[in-house]
Amino acid sequence: MNYTIAEGFRDCLLRTTAVQDLLADTGAGTTTYRLYPNTAPQSAIDNEPTSYATYFIVSGTSARHLRGPCGIGEARIQVDVYARSYLTAQQIAETIRENVDGYSGEISGTNGTMTLRDVRLEDRRDGYEYGSSSESGWHRVSLDFAMWHSQSIAVAV
């Protein structure tokens, strides 16, 4: 199985204890993180005092040279931070920005290793999503990161 850019970026987000501490859920003797691909499960949304984050690939391309793919891709990934208070959403988003913006290096996960280069924040937006009552909505901060990354190349048979 190939190590995907979605996995690599998630591991990049969680590589520092500052981000881990803000998104950690400890229960039943294990630690999981309130960081979800695409959308959060209903259980995270229903958990009143808790913040969480989602991430998804907005776009991606593969670089090429005259002989075809060269093993380098570019991706744009959006991270959405949700919290019940505006200040908490801003603090989590800022911690993510401080620990990801400008990153270059190797990331390892359970499915492999990849190199990320020039991870950069390209856009930041605030929003609010209404819940069932005016007090139950979520403050949202959206961060768009662009980066170059290594990727596997299919071998011609």
Secondary structure, 3 states (H helix, E strand, C coil): CCCCHHHHHHHHHCCCHHHHHHHEEEECCEEEECEEECCCCHHHHHCCCCCEEEEEEEEEEEEEECCEEEEEEEEEEEEEEEECCHHHHHHHHHHHHHHHCCCCEEEEECCEEEEEEEEEEEEEEEEEECCCCCCCCEEEEEEEEEEEEECCCCCCC
